[in-house]
Amino acid sequence: MVATSEYIVCDLKNGVLVITINRPDKLNALNKQTIEELHEALVEAENQHEIRSIIITGAGQKAFVAGADIAEFSNFSVAEGKQMSSIGHFKIFNFIENYSKPIIAAVNGFALGGGLELAMACHLRVVSDNAKMGLPEVSLGLIPGYGGTQRLAQLLGKGKAFEMIVTADMITAQDAYKWGLANYVTTQEELLNKCFEITNKISTKSPTAIKTAIKVINAGYNNNLNGYEVEIEEFGKAFGTKDFKEGVGAFLEKRKANFKGE
C-alpha cells in the first residue's frame, strides 16, 4: 500500500490508487513539499503490481489544484525559477505523462496554472461541471512553467492555446469538453464514480499492452522520435509477451482473459 503523507492522501480500491492532494486551506496549491510527496507516491505505486491505474484529485469541493504556491517562489532569482520548472517537469509533469499506468485527473473545481498543467499531464481528464480551468501566469509576469505552453497546444490546438495563455481567461467545464481538454464532464457527486467506471474497463485489459500504448502515443509528440517507427518496434515486441498469448488464447477459446502483466 502506498503511504499517506502530510499533503498527499492515498487510498487503494480494487486495484485503483486514489491520490488526493490535501491542502484545502490553500486550495491544494502545489508547493515544493507537495510535489515531492506526490512524486514519492507515484514512484511507490509504479512498483506495486496490484495497482492497475491511478486517479489524482484535490481535497474539498472548491479546487483540484489552484496553481503553484505563489508565496513560495515570490522572491526567486532567475536561476531558482529555472530550477523550479526543471524539477517540476522531472518529478511530476513529464513523469506523469510517461508513467507506465494510466492516470486520470478527477478535476473537482478550480484547475489553474500548475493545477491545469497537472491535469494535462495526466492521460485522461474527468471534470466536474463546476470546474474552471485556466493558465493565469501572464497576470503575474510569468508564463506557464510546468509544460502548459506545450500540452495545451497539443490538446486544444495552437490558436486556442494562444488565446487562453495570453488573455489568462478561465474556461468552463463545458468548453473544456467541447475543445477536447476534458474527456468527460459530470457532477461533482458523480466525479469519482465516472473515473472508476473508466478504471474498471482498464482493469480487464493487458497491463503490458497499456504500458506500451502510453509509450507509443507519447512518441508521436516527441520531436526526437518517429512515432510510426516506435509503433512498429513495440507492436513486434508485444508478440513475445505472456499477455499476448493469454489474450489470443482467451479469444480463441471464447473466455475472458486473465492478464498478469507479463
GIGIJO-V225566 format. One record per pair of residues at least 12 apart in sequence whose C-alpha atoms are under 10 Angstrom apart, sorted by the first residue. I is the first residue (numbers start at 1). J is the second residue. Records with the same first field share a line. If there is no record, write none. Layout:
I = J ; J
//
This chain:
1 = 17 ; 41 ; 44 ; 45 ; 48 ; 50 ; 51
2 = 17 ; 19 ; 40 ; 41 ; 42 ; 43 ; 44 ; 45 ; 46 ; 48 ; 51
3 = 37 ; 40 ; 41 ; 44 ; 45
4 = 19 ; 20 ; 37 ; 38 ; 41
5 = 21 ; 22 ; 34 ; 37 ; 38 ; 40 ; 41
6 = 21 ; 22 ; 23 ; 33 ; 34 ; 37
7 = 20 ; 21 ; 22 ; 23 ; 24 ; 28 ; 30 ; 31 ; 33 ; 34 ; 35 ; 36 ; 37 ; 38 ; 59
8 = 20 ; 21 ; 22 ; 23 ; 28 ; 33 ; 34 ; 35 ; 36 ; 37 ; 38 ; 40 ; 41 ; 58 ; 59
9 = 21 ; 22 ; 37 ; 38 ; 41 ; 57 ; 58 ; 59
10 = 38 ; 41 ; 55 ; 56
11 = 55
12 = 50 ; 51 ; 54
13 = 51 ; 196
14 = 50 ; 51 ; 52 ; 53 ; 196 ; 199 ; 200 ; 203
15 = 48 ; 49 ; 50 ; 51 ; 52 ; 53 ; 54 ; 199 ; 200 ; 203
16 = 50 ; 51 ; 52 ; 53 ; 54 ; 55 ; 103 ; 195 ; 196 ; 199 ; 200 ; 203
17 = 41 ; 42 ; 45 ; 50 ; 51 ; 52 ; 53 ; 54 ; 55 ; 56 ; 103
18 = 53 ; 54 ; 55 ; 56 ; 57 ; 103 ; 104 ; 106 ; 192 ; 196
19 = 38 ; 41 ; 42 ; 54 ; 55 ; 56 ; 57 ; 58 ; 59 ; 105 ; 106
20 = 38 ; 55 ; 56 ; 57 ; 58 ; 59 ; 60 ; 64 ; 106
21 = 34 ; 35 ; 37 ; 38 ; 56 ; 57 ; 58 ; 59 ; 60 ; 63 ; 64 ; 65
22 = 34 ; 57 ; 58 ; 59 ; 60 ; 64 ; 65
23 = 58 ; 59 ; 60 ; 63 ; 65
24 = 58 ; 59 ; 60 ; 61 ; 62 ; 63 ; 64 ; 65 ; 66
25 = 59 ; 60
26 = 63 ; 65 ; 66 ; 67 ; 68 ; 69
27 = 58 ; 59 ; 60 ; 61 ; 62 ; 63 ; 64 ; 65 ; 66 ; 67 ; 68 ; 69 ; 109 ; 110 ; 111
28 = 57 ; 58 ; 59 ; 60 ; 62 ; 63 ; 64 ; 65 ; 66 ; 67 ; 68 ; 69 ; 110 ; 111 ; 115
29 = 58 ; 63 ; 64 ; 65 ; 66 ; 67 ; 68 ; 69 ; 70 ; 111 ; 112 ; 113 ; 114 ; 115
30 = 65 ; 66 ; 67 ; 68 ; 69 ; 70 ; 72 ; 88 ; 113 ; 114 ; 115 ; 118
31 = 67 ; 68 ; 69 ; 70 ; 71 ; 72 ; 73
32 = 68 ; 69 ; 72 ; 73 ; 84 ; 87 ; 88
34 = 68 ; 69
35 = 68 ; 87 ; 88 ; 91 ; 92 ; 93
36 = 87 ; 88 ; 91 ; 92
37 = 91
38 = 56 ; 91 ; 92
39 = 88 ; 90 ; 91 ; 92 ; 93 ; 95 ; 96
40 = 91 ; 92
42 = 54 ; 91 ; 92 ; 95 ; 96 ; 99
43 = 91 ; 95 ; 99
45 = 101
46 = 99 ; 100 ; 101
47 = 100
49 = 207 ; 260 ; 261
50 = 260 ; 261
51 = 101 ; 203
52 = 100 ; 101 ; 102 ; 103 ; 199 ; 200 ; 202 ; 203 ; 204 ; 205 ; 206 ; 207 ; 210 ; 261
53 = 100 ; 101 ; 102 ; 103 ; 104 ; 196 ; 198 ; 199 ; 200 ; 202 ; 203 ; 207
54 = 101 ; 102 ; 103 ; 104 ; 105 ; 122 ; 195 ; 196 ; 199
55 = 102 ; 103 ; 104 ; 105 ; 106 ; 122 ; 124 ; 125 ; 126 ; 192 ; 195 ; 196 ; 199
56 = 103 ; 104 ; 105 ; 106 ; 107 ; 118 ; 119 ; 122 ; 125 ; 192 ; 195
57 = 104 ; 105 ; 106 ; 107 ; 108 ; 109 ; 119 ; 191 ; 192
58 = 105 ; 106 ; 107 ; 108 ; 109 ; 110 ; 111 ; 115
59 = 108
60 = 108 ; 109
61 = 107 ; 108 ; 109 ; 110 ; 128 ; 130 ; 131 ; 188 ; 189
62 = 108 ; 109 ; 110 ; 111 ; 130 ; 131 ; 132
63 = 107 ; 108 ; 109 ; 110 ; 111 ; 112 ; 115 ; 130 ; 131 ; 132
64 = 105 ; 106 ; 107 ; 108 ; 109 ; 110 ; 111 ; 112 ; 115 ; 116 ; 118 ; 119 ; 127 ; 128 ; 131 ; 132 ; 133
65 = 107 ; 108 ; 109 ; 110 ; 111 ; 112 ; 113 ; 114 ; 115 ; 116 ; 117 ; 118 ; 119 ; 133
66 = 109 ; 110 ; 111 ; 112 ; 113 ; 114 ; 115 ; 116 ; 132 ; 133 ; 134
67 = 110 ; 111 ; 112 ; 113 ; 114 ; 115 ; 116 ; 117 ; 118 ; 134 ; 135 ; 136 ; 137
68 = 112 ; 113 ; 114 ; 115 ; 146
69 = 114
70 = 140
74 = 140
81 = 145
82 = 145
84 = 145 ; 146
85 = 144 ; 145 ; 146 ; 147
86 = 145 ; 146
87 = 146
88 = 114 ; 145 ; 146 ; 147
89 = 121 ; 145 ; 146 ; 147
90 = 146
92 = 118 ; 121 ; 122 ; 146
93 = 114 ; 117 ; 118 ; 119 ; 120 ; 121 ; 122 ; 146 ; 147 ; 148
94 = 118 ; 121 ; 122 ; 146 ; 147
95 = 121 ; 122
96 = 118 ; 119 ; 120 ; 121 ; 122 ; 123
97 = 118 ; 120 ; 121 ; 122 ; 123 ; 214 ; 215 ; 218
98 = 121 ; 122 ; 123 ; 211 ; 214 ; 215 ; 216 ; 217 ; 218 ; 219
99 = 121 ; 122 ; 123 ; 211 ; 214 ; 215
100 = 207 ; 208 ; 210 ; 211 ; 212 ; 213 ; 214 ; 215
101 = 123 ; 202 ; 207 ; 208 ; 210 ; 211 ; 212 ; 214
102 = 122 ; 123 ; 124 ; 199 ; 202 ; 207 ; 210 ; 211 ; 214
103 = 119 ; 121 ; 122 ; 123 ; 124 ; 125 ; 199
104 = 119 ; 120 ; 121 ; 122 ; 123 ; 124 ; 125 ; 126 ; 183 ; 195 ; 196 ; 198 ; 199
105 = 118 ; 119 ; 120 ; 121 ; 122 ; 123 ; 124 ; 125 ; 126 ; 127 ; 182 ; 192 ; 195
106 = 119 ; 122 ; 124 ; 125 ; 126 ; 127 ; 128 ; 184 ; 185 ; 188 ; 191 ; 192 ; 194 ; 195
107 = 119 ; 125 ; 126 ; 127 ; 128 ; 129 ; 130 ; 131 ; 132 ; 133 ; 173 ; 182 ; 185 ; 188 ; 191 ; 192
108 = 126 ; 127 ; 128 ; 129 ; 130 ; 131 ; 132 ; 186 ; 187 ; 188 ; 189 ; 191 ; 192
109 = 127 ; 128 ; 129 ; 130 ; 131 ; 132 ; 133 ; 173 ; 188
110 = 127 ; 128 ; 130 ; 131 ; 132 ; 133 ; 134 ; 170 ; 172 ; 173
111 = 127 ; 131 ; 132 ; 133 ; 134 ; 135 ; 170
112 = 132 ; 133 ; 134 ; 135 ; 136 ; 137 ; 168 ; 170
113 = 133 ; 134 ; 135 ; 136 ; 137 ; 143 ; 144 ; 145 ; 146 ; 148 ; 165 ; 168
114 = 134 ; 135 ; 136 ; 137 ; 144 ; 145 ; 146 ; 147 ; 148
115 = 133 ; 134 ; 135 ; 146 ; 148
116 = 132 ; 133 ; 134 ; 135 ; 144 ; 146 ; 147 ; 148 ; 152 ; 181
117 = 133 ; 134 ; 135 ; 144 ; 145 ; 146 ; 147 ; 148 ; 149 ; 150 ; 151 ; 152
118 = 146 ; 147 ; 148
119 = 133 ; 181 ; 182
120 = 147 ; 148 ; 150 ; 151 ; 152 ; 154 ; 155 ; 181 ; 182
121 = 146 ; 147 ; 148 ; 151 ; 152
123 = 183 ; 214
124 = 181 ; 182 ; 183 ; 184 ; 195 ; 198
125 = 176 ; 177 ; 180 ; 181 ; 182 ; 183 ; 184 ; 185 ; 195
126 = 173 ; 177 ; 181 ; 182 ; 183 ; 184 ; 185 ; 186 ; 191 ; 192 ; 194 ; 195 ; 198
127 = 172 ; 173 ; 174 ; 176 ; 177 ; 181 ; 182 ; 183 ; 184 ; 185 ; 186 ; 187 ; 188 ; 191 ; 192 ; 194 ; 195
128 = 172 ; 173 ; 174 ; 182 ; 184 ; 185 ; 186 ; 187 ; 188 ; 189 ; 190 ; 191 ; 192
129 = 172 ; 173 ; 174 ; 184 ; 185 ; 186 ; 187 ; 188 ; 191
130 = 172 ; 173 ; 174 ; 185 ; 186 ; 187 ; 188
131 = 170 ; 171 ; 172 ; 173 ; 174 ; 176 ; 185 ; 186 ; 187 ; 188
132 = 169 ; 170 ; 171 ; 172 ; 173 ; 174 ; 175 ; 176
133 = 164 ; 169 ; 170 ; 171 ; 172 ; 173 ; 175 ; 176 ; 181
134 = 148 ; 152 ; 164 ; 165 ; 167 ; 168 ; 169 ; 170 ; 171 ; 172 ; 176
135 = 148 ; 149 ; 152 ; 161 ; 164 ; 165 ; 166 ; 167 ; 168 ; 169 ; 170 ; 171
136 = 164 ; 165 ; 166 ; 167 ; 168 ; 169 ; 170
137 = 165 ; 166 ; 167 ; 168
138 = 165 ; 166 ; 167 ; 168
139 = 165 ; 166 ; 167 ; 168
143 = 165 ; 166
144 = 165
148 = 161 ; 165
149 = 161 ; 162 ; 165
150 = 221
151 = 181 ; 221
152 = 164 ; 165 ; 181
154 = 181 ; 221
155 = 179 ; 180 ; 181 ; 182
156 = 176 ; 178 ; 179 ; 180 ; 181
157 = 179 ; 180
160 = 179
173 = 185 ; 186
174 = 186
203 = 259
204 = 256 ; 257 ; 258 ; 259
205 = 243 ; 247 ; 257 ; 258 ; 259 ; 260 ; 261
206 = 242 ; 243 ; 244 ; 246 ; 247 ; 257 ; 258 ; 259 ; 260 ; 261 ; 262
207 = 243 ; 259 ; 260 ; 261 ; 262
208 = 238 ; 241 ; 242 ; 243 ; 244 ; 259 ; 260 ; 261 ; 262
209 = 234 ; 235 ; 238 ; 241 ; 243 ; 244 ; 261 ; 262
210 = 261
211 = 261
212 = 230 ; 231 ; 234 ; 235 ; 237 ; 238
213 = 231 ; 234 ; 235
215 = 227 ; 230 ; 231 ; 234
216 = 228 ; 229 ; 230 ; 231 ; 232 ; 233 ; 234 ; 235
217 = 230 ; 231
219 = 231
240 = 262
241 = 261 ; 262
242 = 259 ; 260 ; 261 ; 262
243 = 257 ; 258 ; 259 ; 260 ; 261 ; 262
244 = 257 ; 259 ; 261 ; 262
245 = 257 ; 259
246 = 258 ; 259 ; 260 ; 262
247 = 259
//
